[in-house]
């Protein structure tokens, strides 16, 4: 079976979107011919090795993003027509991806799968047209919706989205890839974060409180550049690491005493991929008490779950820095519970999507 996989990814980031999409691509590619069509308008990094595909957006500086999106959409339909796709698979239901994927699938007269991986909604006139009106229509008329989590399914219910067919496909992980018990913890306390550089003021403000009690602590932020947070750029106890190669990223994580999920935006994501990575690495996690975190994390059982304000978050970090036994207990429990999110289980869920399309 040939699948046209359409997504909007910046391959030069540590985003959950990048991880999820490449993982779905890889598992589908085990038994199908999959071509990745990237309609991202800001990506400057090449498509990674092992992914067959093309970048479709033209990116001259003088061309506004809307113009780039229109060109990417036109090229998606044109290029897809040169393949013999049996399915068009839209990685995410946000931004311009579903609209381009819907137009492509209907032009080719093939089934459409749309992934729903976040809660976000449109802003402004363009956002309302594309991410509210068009998105609602597409989600109601796609052949199968793939939800990252049950919370996303419930979120769409309130907007009148009644999918024809749907499957929940939580992101899976190679459980042993991040587990490195032979790598020692850093000599001084390290608090780690990996991900996007948005919605991080909570963590950065918490860092100043923690540093007062632990002057030798270091906050190491992978995927985050100092330029994005000039207010904190000169703090000696905060290391902005920028993009970190995968091998180094896993070592950074292994050396950390605490790993964090500091988001306070309730519309952020269905299930942060970093949680799976932290759990697989047997790390003590401090996270905010938002629903997409507490799907997997329970306070005092496998993590510290704090209120989504910087003082509570700092208190959560201080609690486990001062109690190594509690830190180890939470880390070990997290490692045990992540076993349910194997790549094998994710593949079974993806196979169910294909079955629904081929068997009706």
VENNORPE-V163307 format. One record per residue. N is the residue number from 1. RES is the residue in three letters. D_LAST is the distance of its C-alpha to the last C-alpha in Angstrom with 2 decimals. Layout:
N/RES/D_LAST  N/RES/D_LAST
This chain:
1/UNK/15.77  2/UNK/17.78  3/UNK/17.35  4/UNK/19.65  5/UNK/20.63  6/UNK/22.63  7/UNK/24.98  8/UNK/28.44  9/UNK/30.50  10/UNK/34.20  11/UNK/34.54  12/UNK/38.14  13/UNK/37.44  14/UNK/36.61  15/UNK/33.90  16/UNK/31.02  17/UNK/28.77  18/UNK/30.12  19/UNK/29.64  20/UNK/26.08  21/UNK/24.93  22/UNK/26.73  23/UNK/25.41  24/UNK/21.73  25/UNK/22.67  26/UNK/24.50  27/UNK/21.84  28/UNK/19.13  29/UNK/21.88  30/UNK/22.37  31/UNK/19.60  32/UNK/18.73  33/UNK/21.01  34/UNK/21.26  35/UNK/23.65  36/UNK/24.99  37/UNK/26.10  38/UNK/28.52  39/UNK/29.37  40/UNK/31.91  41/UNK/35.14  42/UNK/37.58  43/UNK/36.57  44/UNK/39.62  45/UNK/38.57  46/UNK/37.01  47/UNK/33.46  48/UNK/33.99  49/UNK/34.29  50/UNK/31.16  51/UNK/28.99  52/UNK/28.48  53/UNK/28.47  54/UNK/30.65  55/UNK/32.31  56/UNK/31.78  57/UNK/34.13  58/UNK/37.73  59/UNK/40.19  60/UNK/43.67  61/UNK/45.58  62/UNK/46.42  63/UNK/42.82  64/UNK/41.47  65/UNK/38.12  66/UNK/36.58  67/UNK/37.68  68/UNK/36.23  69/UNK/32.85  70/UNK/32.92  71/UNK/33.85  72/UNK/31.14  73/UNK/28.54  74/UNK/29.99  75/UNK/30.16  76/UNK/26.55  77/UNK/25.34  78/UNK/28.07  79/UNK/27.61  80/UNK/23.81  81/UNK/24.28  82/UNK/26.28  83/UNK/23.44  84/UNK/20.48  85/UNK/17.91  86/UNK/14.22  87/UNK/13.61  88/UNK/16.15  89/UNK/16.67  90/UNK/19.28  91/UNK/21.24  92/UNK/22.73  93/UNK/22.47  94/UNK/26.26  95/UNK/28.73  96/UNK/27.75  97/UNK/24.86  98/UNK/21.94  99/UNK/23.70  100/UNK/24.20  101/UNK/20.66  102/UNK/19.31  103/UNK/21.83  104/UNK/21.00  105/UNK/17.24  106/UNK/17.93  107/UNK/20.80  108/UNK/18.83  109/UNK/15.90  110/UNK/13.35  111/UNK/10.88  112/UNK/13.08  113/UNK/13.41  114/UNK/16.56  115/UNK/18.63  116/UNK/20.89  117/UNK/23.98  118/UNK/26.87  119/UNK/28.26  120/UNK/30.34  121/UNK/30.76  122/UNK/32.56  123/UNK/36.31  124/UNK/38.36  125/UNK/37.35  126/UNK/35.15  127/UNK/33.44  128/UNK/32.85  129/UNK/31.38  130/UNK/29.10  131/UNK/28.37  132/UNK/28.38  133/UNK/27.57  134/UNK/25.38  135/UNK/23.70  136/UNK/22.86  137/UNK/21.40  138/UNK/19.25  139/UNK/18.00  140/UNK/17.08  141/UNK/15.20  142/UNK/13.51  143/UNK/9.77  144/UNK/10.50  145/UNK/14.05  146/UNK/15.70  147/UNK/18.80  148/UNK/21.81  149/UNK/22.98  150/UNK/22.74  151/UNK/25.69  152/UNK/23.83  153/UNK/21.17  154/UNK/24.17  155/UNK/25.91  156/UNK/23.30  157/UNK/23.21  158/UNK/26.78  159/UNK/25.97  160/UNK/23.55  161/UNK/20.39  162/UNK/17.45  163/UNK/14.31  164/UNK/10.96  165/UNK/9.74  166/UNK/12.38  167/UNK/13.69  168/UNK/17.44  169/UNK/18.65  170/UNK/22.46  171/UNK/24.46  172/UNK/25.70  173/UNK/29.09  174/UNK/31.15  175/UNK/33.22  176/UNK/36.29  177/UNK/36.46  178/UNK/38.29  179/UNK/40.30  180/UNK/43.84  181/UNK/46.31  182/UNK/48.94  183/UNK/49.17  184/UNK/51.86  185/UNK/51.70  186/UNK/53.77  187/UNK/57.39  188/UNK/57.29  189/UNK/54.51  190/UNK/51.48  191/UNK/48.78  192/UNK/45.74  193/UNK/42.97  194/UNK/40.35  195/UNK/38.11  196/UNK/38.51  197/UNK/41.93  198/UNK/41.07  199/UNK/41.68  200/UNK/44.21  201/UNK/47.37  202/UNK/46.88  203/UNK/47.10  204/UNK/49.93  205/UNK/51.96  206/UNK/51.40  207/UNK/52.68  208/UNK/56.11  209/UNK/56.43  210/UNK/55.46  211/UNK/57.88  212/UNK/60.76  213/UNK/60.37  214/UNK/59.36  215/UNK/61.31  216/UNK/60.00  217/UNK/56.27  218/UNK/54.07  219/UNK/50.81  220/UNK/48.82  221/UNK/46.02  222/UNK/43.69  223/UNK/41.91  224/UNK/44.52  225/UNK/47.40  226/UNK/50.71  227/UNK/50.68  228/UNK/47.85  229/UNK/50.10  230/UNK/53.70  231/UNK/54.99  232/UNK/54.32  233/UNK/54.86  234/UNK/58.37  235/UNK/57.65  236/UNK/58.77  237/UNK/56.54  238/UNK/53.29  239/UNK/52.03  240/UNK/49.58  241/UNK/48.01  242/UNK/45.73  243/UNK/43.03  244/UNK/43.47  245/UNK/42.19  246/UNK/39.71  247/UNK/42.26  248/UNK/44.85  249/UNK/42.38  250/UNK/41.71  251/UNK/45.48  252/UNK/46.12  253/UNK/43.72  254/UNK/45.29  255/UNK/48.78  256/UNK/47.99  257/UNK/49.12  258/UNK/46.68  259/UNK/43.39  260/UNK/42.37  261/UNK/39.54  262/UNK/41.73  263/UNK/39.41  264/UNK/40.36  265/UNK/37.99  266/UNK/35.47  267/UNK/32.97  268/UNK/32.98  269/UNK/29.87  270/UNK/27.12  271/UNK/28.67  272/UNK/31.53  273/UNK/31.02  274/UNK/34.77  275/UNK/34.53  276/UNK/32.60  277/UNK/35.19  278/UNK/38.10  279/UNK/36.85  280/UNK/36.28  281/UNK/39.79  282/UNK/41.21  283/UNK/42.66  284/UNK/43.99  285/UNK/41.94  286/UNK/43.29  287/UNK/40.68  288/UNK/40.70  289/UNK/39.41  290/UNK/36.39  291/UNK/33.11  292/UNK/31.25  293/UNK/34.06  294/UNK/34.46  295/UNK/30.86  296/UNK/32.26  297/UNK/36.01  298/UNK/38.37  299/UNK/41.99  300/UNK/44.36  301/UNK/41.68  302/UNK/40.15  303/UNK/41.48  304/UNK/43.88  305/UNK/42.14  306/UNK/44.53  307/UNK/44.74  308/UNK/43.70  309/UNK/47.30  310/UNK/49.41  311/UNK/52.03  312/UNK/49.59  313/UNK/47.77  314/UNK/51.13  315/UNK/52.06  316/UNK/48.88  317/UNK/49.72  318/UNK/53.34  319/UNK/52.41  320/UNK/50.76  321/UNK/53.21  322/UNK/55.99  323/UNK/54.37  324/UNK/53.24  325/UNK/52.42  326/UNK/49.96  327/UNK/48.52  328/UNK/47.98  329/UNK/46.48  330/UNK/43.87  331/UNK/43.05  332/UNK/42.67  333/UNK/40.46  334/UNK/38.19  335/UNK/37.98  336/UNK/37.02  337/UNK/34.27  338/UNK/32.55  339/UNK/31.54  340/UNK/28.30  341/UNK/27.18  342/UNK/27.14  343/UNK/25.32  344/UNK/23.78  345/UNK/22.11  346/UNK/20.96  347/UNK/19.42  348/UNK/17.47  349/UNK/16.06  350/UNK/15.21  351/UNK/13.50  352/UNK/11.21  353/UNK/10.33  354/UNK/9.67  355/UNK/7.58  356/UNK/5.19  357/UNK/5.46  358/UNK/5.74  359/UNK/3.78  360/UNK/0.00
